[in-house]
Amino acid sequence: MKDAQKPNHINLTTLVNRLREGRFVIPDFQRDFEWEPWDISALMSSIFRDYYISSLLLWKGKDENFDALSCEPIYAYFGDGSPEYIVLDGQQRLTAMYYAFMAPEAPAPRRANRFRYFIRVDKFVDEAFDDAFTYYWTQRGENLIKDPQRQYQEHMFPLSVIGQTGWALPNWVQAYERYWENEARNAHERRESDSEREAVRNTENARYFGDHLRGITEQYQVAYIELDSDLELDKVCDIFTQVNSRGVRLDVFDLINAMLRPKGLQLRYMWREAEPRLNFVNTDRMNVYVLQVMSILRQAYCSPKYLYYLLPGQERQVREPDGTLRREVLIPDKADFERSWNEAVVALEKAIDLLRHPQEFGAVASRYLPYVAILPAFAALQTEARNLPDFSQLDAQRKIRQWYWASVFLNRYSGSVESTSARDYQDVKAWFDNDTAEPELIGEFRERFRTIDLRRETRSGTSVYNAIFNLLVLHGARDWSTGNVPQHDELDDHHIVPKSWGKENRLGNHIDCILNRTPITGATNRDVIRSQLPNEYLHKLMSENGESTVRKVFESHFISPAAFDILLRDPFTEHDFDQFLTERQRTIQDAIEDLLVKSRLDLTPRLREMDAQIEEVELALRKLVADGLNDDPTNLPGHVHAKIKERLQIAIRTNPALDLSGYITVTDQLKFADLRELQDTIANKSLWPRFSDRFGTKEGLAMRFHQLAELRNSIRHSRDVDEVTRKDGEAAILWFTGVLV
């Protein structure tokens, strides 16, 4: 783009002339002129005090671009105009200048009256700049405009003089100076020395102000970048979305809307129909998210540059694996755009329903969503999962859950979300088809989740804080008064140890951390906790409901028996509070491992318990085998050793940080062995004598391994567990538990 953009400057007089001639037009996607009267006055102050007002970004226009972007004149320009530049950045400043200098017959935005802008010359010269720039919307302003003598007398320079053609500006300056020269002469003749001194000073001020005006209008430079008229529209679209005069990204939705209008599509109206279905989420970017979901599903990318290819008939260039280029059209026509839009709206609607469900993801209110920006990727992945064959959908949903929770706890969507969304969509979709293609993020979460310091999560609304709150909802945290799981609209986020106690003990925001928060109803907070310490309200609860019942309710809030006992201490000190936080963090981390890392969240409580029991049996079998082989990998059967090495190589490709030197013993290598390989090792002809005394016969051992593996695989691969499989599996667990003791 080196030759397509030209940095340049323009002096104020030339810029005003171009404004008068209607050279600047505004694309439809730009927001309306919305500056307040005092914003315009502040800009005038910056200009006349010779301050930098930021550069403009202009696109040298041509007819097809004026039409494509539905360009219109700047606010209050009523002439025919000679359009030359499309304003990409600087609309508010240019329009403010036009309004102040041209004084059009138009009210200020959202006002009923015109505003007239002035510089109080005496205040300006005295550098009382806060008072020097003023404006009127009353009749006083109109009267001043019509009465030059009064302007000179009151030192009121109308900024509209700068917008007039010909010699209006120097004539005003000369007339102002002559007025005070005459006043000085008359005062001298009247021998009014004080008045004469004041008039002389005003005359000097008039000369100074005239010189200053001349310097500003002729020498004040406004920087601008001019984009070449032949620059491709998609490149300009990308620039549009990056900048505006307030440093905020322009809304790509407005841009796409402007470019769709000539194609007969009214995107704003389509959004108005869709908005009520998606308004659970509190964000002003949901309309952009619909476009991003469309883009992800069509081309796997969603940055603003790629959204441009959603325009009906718009070609994009695609590079084939062999390096050749071809061109394709993603959306052939208006009807296909509407279908794709509706599909994306449905995808987001279903995604939001899942996230807010108290048994799916637990974000029961918008304020408890860990991330809003994750929605496009989540919605697109849910759509892909629903399109898989029926027998593959359960496993795909399990993988989406793992990706979602890993993303939330690792703050994955706090940076460049468009590129992250595209990458995650592609990685998780590949994982659907290939279990060995697990995204690095999943392994990173397994490694790092215990290092997350939950004590630092003191502000509700952050991803980790809200994720813990969601997990409490999913775990079925019961209300302390009723013992019931509260309705989602009754839930609130309350302190376990009261905030007032933290204030008394000067704990700062330490008292607000998520480890001291939990979801209960507002009624319980008012009627049970109030400002009492736990050692007060817990005794009252236990006296009414029994200790075991209350302890069980508190366990549903990840408050272990040990943490419960700490809360009962009397007196309750800062040291006790610290110990409580430590114990609750341990309990929550165990829950994260159990429910999220090991994917037991979607299991029934009984299956969750059996899955944990199977894991204990596996760990005991690994230890038995490692001990029986003297922890020497060369003693492993050849085919088992080969399988383990193959899995290790895959793990290294997935996670380059993995160190092979840490997997040289049987104990370490068996972490990559499955149940059947443990069975093959124990039953190996040369190794069986080392284990036969414990297991009896190979046939009996094989039957128990088969029963255990069937139950394990049904649970781990989200298959239905029938009654026979469950009972056989339970029998195998009991048998192994007995022989491994």
N, C-alpha and C positions, 0 to 999 in steps of 0.2 A: 504494500500500500504506500510505498515511499513517495511515489509521484502523485498519489491521489488525494493528498491533504497538504494544504498550504497555510502555514502559520502567517499571520499578518496583523496589521493594526489599522485603525481608522480613527480620524479625529472626530471630535464631538459634532462640529458643524456638518461634516459630510454625513455622519450617521443620522443626524436630525433630518437632513435633506432626503435621505433614503427612506426614512420613516414617513415623511410627508408624501413621498411619491408612491408609497405602498409596495416597496420592494420586498418586504418580509411577509411571509405567510406561515401559518401554523398548521401542522398536520393534525388530522382529526383525533389521533390517539393522545395528543397532549391534553393535560388537564386544563380547565378553563383558567382565565386570568382571575386570580383569587387574592392578590395582595390587598391588605388593608390600607386605608389612607396614610397611616403613620409609616407603613413599610415604604411607600412611595417617597414620603418626606425624608426617610432615612437614606434612601438611595441618592436623592438630590444632595444631601449633606455630604455623602461620600464623594460624589463627583466634584462638587465645588470646593471641597477641601483637598482635592487632588489625591484621593485614595484609590487604590486598585479595586475594581468591582468584579473581578473574575472574567474569564474569557468566554466568548460566545462560540457555539459550534453550529456552523451553517452548512447546508448542502446546496450547492449551485443547482438550481432547479431546471427541469425541462417539462414539457407538457404532460408526458406520460406519468412522471413522478408526482406532479401536482394532482393529477387525476387519481392515481393509485392510492395516494394518502389522503384524499378528500380535503385538500388544504383550503384554509379560509384566511381572510385578512386578520390582523391583530385586532384586539378588542377596541371597539368604538371607531374603527376606520371605515368610513362610509363612501369613499371615492372608488373609482374604477380600479385604480392602482396599476402598477407594472410589476407583477411578481417576478422576483429574481432568485430569492433565497428561501429555502425551507429551514425554519428554525428548529434545530434539534435540541439545543440547550441555550437558554437565555430568554425564553418567552416572557417570563415575569419581568425581567429587567427592561427589555425592549418596550414592552407594553406600558410599563410604568413611566418610562421616558416619554413615550408618545402622549400619554395622558397628561403629564405635567407640562410638557413643552407645547403641545398642540391645543390644549384645552378644548377637547371636542364637546359637542353638544350631547353629552351622554352622562348618566349618573355613574358614580363609582360602583364597583361590583357589590351586589347585595344591598345597595343603598338607593334611596329615592331621589337624592339630590346630586348635582354636579359638585365637584371639589375644585377649588382654585388654589394654586400653589405660589408662594411668595418667599423671597429672601428679605429679611429685615437688615438693611445695609448697615445701620449703626451697630447692631448686635454682632453682625458678621465681622466688621472691622475690629471690634473690641474683643473678638474671639470668644464671645459668649454663644458658642455654637448650638447649645441646647435650646436657646431661644431664637436663634437666627432663622431657622427654617420652620415655616408655618403654613397652614392651609385653612380655608374657610369653605363651609358648605351652605352658609347662610347668605342673606342678601348683602351682607357687608362685603363679601368677596366679589359679587357681581358689581356692586357700586364702585369698588376700588378699580376693577378692570376698566370701567367706563370713565374714570376721573383721574387722568395723569397728574394733575396738580396736587391732588390729595396723595397720590403715590409718592411724589417727591417730598411733600410735607411730612409724611409719616415714614419715610425711608423704606417703602414697600416696593421691592422690585418684583414684578410679575414674571414668573418663569415662562409664561406663554409668549413673552417677547422674543425668546430665543427661537421659538418655532415659527415666527413670522418671516416672510421673505424680504428681500431687498435690504434696506438700511435701517430696519426697525431697531435693531440692537444698538448700533452706535448713536442713532438719533435719540434713543431713550437716555443713554449715558450722558450725552452732551446736554440734553434738556435738563436732566437732574443736576448736573454740575452748574449750569447757568442759573437754575432756580436758586441755588444756595449762594452763588456769587451775587445775585441781585439782592437776596436777603441780607447778605453782609454789607453791601453798599447802602441799602436803606437803613440798616441799623446804625451804620457809621454816620449817615446824615442826621439821624435822630439822636446821635450821641448816646446810644444805648450800648455801652461797652460790653456788658455780659452777653447780650444778644448777638453783638458783632463777633465776639470770640467764638460763640457756639456756631454761628453761620460759617465762619472761616474754617473751623474744624470740620464741619459737614461738607464744605467744598473740597477740602483735602481728602476726606473720606470718599467723596464721589470720584475724584481722580484715581485714588487707589483701587476702588471697587471696579471702575471702568477698565483699568489696566488688568486687574485680576480676571474679569469677565473675558477680556480679549485673549488673555493667555489660555484660559480654560477652553474656550470654544475653538480656538485655533490649534492648541497644542495638546490638550488632554486626549490621550490615546486609549481606545478600547480595543483590547486584543480579541482576535477571533481566529478560528481555524475553519478554512473553507474546504469542504470535501468536493472532489471533482464530480461534475454532473454525470459522468459515465461510470462512476463507481457502482459495482453490483449492489442490487437492492438488499441481498441477504447480508452483505457485509455492513451496510448501513443499519439494517435491522439489529444486528448485534451491538453496534455502537449505541443505537437508540436506548437499549435496555441498560446500558452501563452508567449513563451520566444524566444529571439534570442540575439545575442551578442550585439546588439545596443539598446536593451530595447524596440523594436518594435514588436508587435504581428506578428508572421509568418502568411503569407497569406494562409488561409485554402483552397482557391481555388487551389493553387499549390499542396497542400497535396492531395486533392481529385483527381486532375488530375493525379498525380503519381500512385494512387491506382486504377484508372480506366484503365490505359494503359494495364495491363495484361488482362483486360476483353474486350479488343477490342474497347474501347471508347477513342477518342482523344478530350478531353474537351477543350483544347486550340483552336483547329480548330472550334469547335462548338461556342466558344465565339467570335472568329474573325468574324464569320458570323452574330452573333447577335449584336455585338457592335455598328455598324452604326445605328441601330434602337433605341438605348438607349443613344446615345452620347449627347443628349441635356443637361444631368446632368453632371456637372463637378466633377467627383469623380473617384478615382482609385479602388473603392470597388464595382462597379456595377456588376462585374462577381460574387462576393460573394453574392450580393443581389439576383441574380437569384437563386443560391442554397438555400438561406434562404426562398425565396418564395416557392420553391419546398417543402422544409421541413415543413413550416407552413401549407401548404395545405394538406400534407400527414399525419403529426403527431402533428401539432399545436405548435411545438417548433422549434427554429432555432439557438441555441447556437452551437459552433463547435462540441461538443460531439454528438449532434443529427444529424449533417450533415453527419457523418460517416455512419449512417443507410440508406443513400440514395444509397450506393453502391449496385449494382444488386446482389441479393442473400444473402445480409447481414441480419442476424437475429437480432431482438431486443427483449428484455424481457418486457412484459406488465403485470401490476398488475390489476387484475379484482376488481370490487367493494367489493367482498367477501374476498379479500386478497390473493386469489390464483394467481399463476404466469403462464403465457403462453408465448410462443415464436411465433413471426410472422415475415414475410418478407415484408417490405414496397414496394420495387422495385424488382419484380421477375427476370427481365431480361434486357438486353441491350435495346431492343425496348421500354420497358416501361420507362426506364430512359430517352430516347430521347423524348418520348411523354411528360413526366413530365417537362423536360427542356424547350421544346417549349411552353408549357402552361405557364410556369413562365415568359418566355421572353415576350409573348403576354400580360400577366397580367401587367408587368412593363411598357410595351410600352403604354398600354391604361391608366394606372395610370398617367404616365408622361403627356400624352395628356390632361387628365383632369386637372392636377395641373397647367399646363401652359395656359389653356384656359382663356381668359380675362373675360368670364362670368361665370366661374365655380369656380376657386380658385385663379386666378389672378397672378400666378407666371410666368409672361410672358417672363422672361429670367432666365437662370440658377442661376445667382447671386441673384435673388429675392426669391429663394426657402427658406422658413424658416428653414426647416430641410431636409437633404438628408437621414439621418438614419431612418426616418419614412417610407421610400418607401416600404420596404418589408411588413410591417403590412398593410399599405394603399392598396397596390396592392392585397394582399391576401383577404382583406375585400371586395374590389371591385369585385373580382372574386366570392366570396360567394354571394354577393348581386345579381350579374347577374344570378346566378344559382337558385335563389328563384322564386316561381311562379310570374307571371306578376303583379298580384294585390298587391304583397308584396314589390316589388322592390323600389317604390317611398319612402315608409316609411323607408326602410333600408338605402337608400341614404341620407335621412334626418338625420338619426342617425350617419352615417359615418361622415357627415359634422360636427355635433356637437362634436363628438369625436376628429376629426382632429383639429378644431379650439381651443378646450379646451387644447389639447396636446401642440399645438404651443404656446399659450399664457402662459401656466404654465411651459414651458421649460421641458416638460416631457421626451424628447428624448436627453437630454444632459448627461445622465449617462449611466447605464448598458442597452444598447438598445436591446440586444437580449432577455433578460428576460422580459423587458417592452413590446416588440413586441409580444411575446408569450402571455403574460397576457392580453394585450389589444385585441388581436385577439379573444381570448376565451370569454372575457367579452362582447365585442360588438356583437359577433356572438350570444351569449345567449340573448342579448338585442333585436336582430332581432325577436326572437321567443316569447319574453315576455316583454311587456312594463314596467312591474314593476321591471325588472332586470337592471335598469339604472346603469351604472358604476359610482362609487363614484366620478370619475374624473369630470363628468358632473356637479354634484352638487357643487363640489369644485370650478369649473370655475364660476358658477353663483354667488357664495359667494365672490370670490376673485377678479374678473376682475376689479372692480373699485379701488382696492388697488394697482394695477400695476402702478408704477411711470414712465410715459412715458418720463419725463424729463431726466431720466437716460439712455434712449436708444439713445446713441450718435454715435454708430458704426454700419454702414450698414453691413448686413450679419448676425446679431443676429436674433434669432427666432421672438422676439416681433417686432423689427424694421421692418423686412421683412413682417411680418403679417400685420402691419399697411399699408405698401406700397401696399401689395396685396389687402387690403380692399379698398384702394383708387381707384385701377384699377377696382375692381368689382363694385364700386359705380359709375363708368363712369366718372371719373375726366376728365373734358374737357380742351383742350388747351386754354391758355389765349389769344392767338393771333387769332386763327381760330374759336374757339368755338366748334370744333369737338373733338370727342374722338380719340386721336392719335392712329396710328398703333403701335403695340407692339414694333416693331424694331426702332421706333422713340422716345420711352420713355426714359427719363433719370431722375435721382434723383437730384433735385435742391433745393437750399435755397430760402425761401420766403423773409426773411430779409437777405441781402447779407452777406457772410462770411467775406468780407473785413470790414464791419461795426463792426462785432463781434470782429475782430482782433484789430481794432482801440480802442474799448471799453474794451479790455482785458477780454473777456468773456470765453476764452479758448474753450473747446469742447462743452460748453453750446450752442453755436450757431449751432452746428451740430445735435442737437437732432431731432428725427423724427417729433416732433411738429412743427419744422421750416423747414420741408422738404416736397416735394410733387412731383408727376410725371408730368412733362411737357416736351415738345420737346426741344432738344438742340438749335434749331433755336430761340425759344421764349426766352430761357435763354440768348442767345447772343444778340438778337435784341431788346428785351423788358426790361429785368431786368438789365443785365450787372452788374454794381456795384451800381445801384440806390436803394434808400430806397423805400418801398412801397408807401409812400406819394407822391413820384414823379411818378413812373410808373403807379400807379392806376389812377391818374388824367388824364394821357395821354390816357389810355385805355378807361376811361369813356367819355372823350371828343370825341373820335372817334366812340364809340359803344353804348353810353348811359349807365347811371348808373345802371338801373334795369337789363340790359343784363349782365353787368360785375359782379354784385352781384350774379346773378343766376349761372354764371360760377364758381365763387369762392365757392358757397355753395356746388358744386359737389366735392370740395376738403375738405369738412368738415370745411370750414371757415364760421362761422355763421355771421349774420348781426352785432352782437356785436363785433366779432373778426375783421370783415372788418372795422368797425368804428375805432377800435384801430389802425389798420395799417395806417389809413388816418391821424393820429395825426401829427401835425407839431408844434414844433419839436418832433421828435420821440426819446424817451429816453430809458435807460435801464429799467426803471420802466414800460414803455409802452410795451417793449418786454416781460417782465415777465408777465404782464397782458394778452398779446396775447397768450402766451404759456398756461396759466391757462384756458382761454376760449376755446382754441382749444382742450386741453385735455378733457374738459367737453364734447365738441361736439363729439369727437372721442369715448369717453366712452359711450355716448348715442347711437352712431352708432353701437358699439359692442353689446350693449344690444338689440337694435332693430333688427339688421341683423343676429347676431350670437346666442345670448342667446335665443331670442324668435324665432329663425329660420325663419326670414322673408326674408332672402337673396335670396331665390329661387322663391320668389313671384314677380309678375308684380307690378309696382308702384301702380296701382289702388287697387289690392288685398292687398298690403302691407298697404295702407292707411285704407282700410276697416277693416283689422285685428286689427290695432291700435284703430279704433273706437269701435270695438266689445269689446276690452279690457277695454276701458273707461266705456262702459255700464256695464260690469261685475263688475268693481270696485265700480261703483255707486250703483248697486244692492246689493252688499255685505254690503256696508255702511248702506243702507236703512234697510236691514234685521237685521243687528246688532243693529241699533238704535231701531227698532220695537220690538226686543226681550230683550231690556235693557242690551245687551251684556252678557246675561246669557245663557250658553250652555244648561242648563236644560230645557229651553223653546224650544229647537230644537225638531222637530219631531223625534221619536225614531229611525226610519230606517235611517234618514239622519245623526243623531248623530253617529250611528253604522258604517255607511260607512266612515265618517270622521275619526273615531278612527282607523278603519282598515287601511286607507291610511297613517295615522300618524305612525302606527307600521311598515309598510313597509318602510316608509321614514327613520325611526330610524335604521332599519336593514341595509339599504343602506348607511346611514351616521350616524355612532355611535356618532359623535360629536353633533348631534341634541339634543336639550334640550327640553323635554316635558313640563317643567314648563313654557316655553315661549308660550304655546298654550292652555291657560286656558280660554280665552274669546272667544265669538262668532266671534269677529273681526279676531282673529288669526286663529281660526279653519276653518272659511269659506275660507281660502286660499287653503284648501284641498277639497272644494266642487265644483261640476261642475254646469253648467247652469241648468240642469234638477233638481238638488237638491235645488237650489235656488227657482225654480218654485214650487217644492213640499212644500217648507217651506212657501212661500207666500200664496199658495192656500190651505194650511192645514185648515181643518174645524174650529179648535179652534183659529187659528191665522189670518184667512182671514179678520175678522172685523178690524184688525189693519192696513190693506193695501187696503181695498176695495175702499175707497174714492179716492185713487190715480189711481187705475187700472181699475175701472169700473166693468166689468164682468169677471168671471173666464174663460169663453169661449174665449173672446177676448184676455185675457192675454195668454191663452194656445196657440192660433194661433200665436201670436207675438214671444213667446218663441220658438215655432217650427221653424218659419222662421229664427230666429237668430241662433238657434242651427245648422240648416242645413248648413247655410253659414259658421259658425264657424268651424264645423267638416270638411267641404270640404276643407277649407283653411288649417287647422291645420294638416290634415292627407293627404295632398298633392294629393287630388282628383281633377279632373277637375270640375270647377265651371261653370255650364250651365247658360244660360241667365235667366231662370225663378228663379233659386236659388239665383242668384246675385241680381235680382231686388226685390224679396221678402225680401232678407236679408237687402238690402238698406232701404226698407220701414220699416222694424222692427227697424233698427238703428235709423231712424228718429223718429219713434213713441216713443221708449224708451227714447231717448234724450229729447223729449218734456215732457214726464210725470215725468221724474226724476229731472228736473230742480227745 
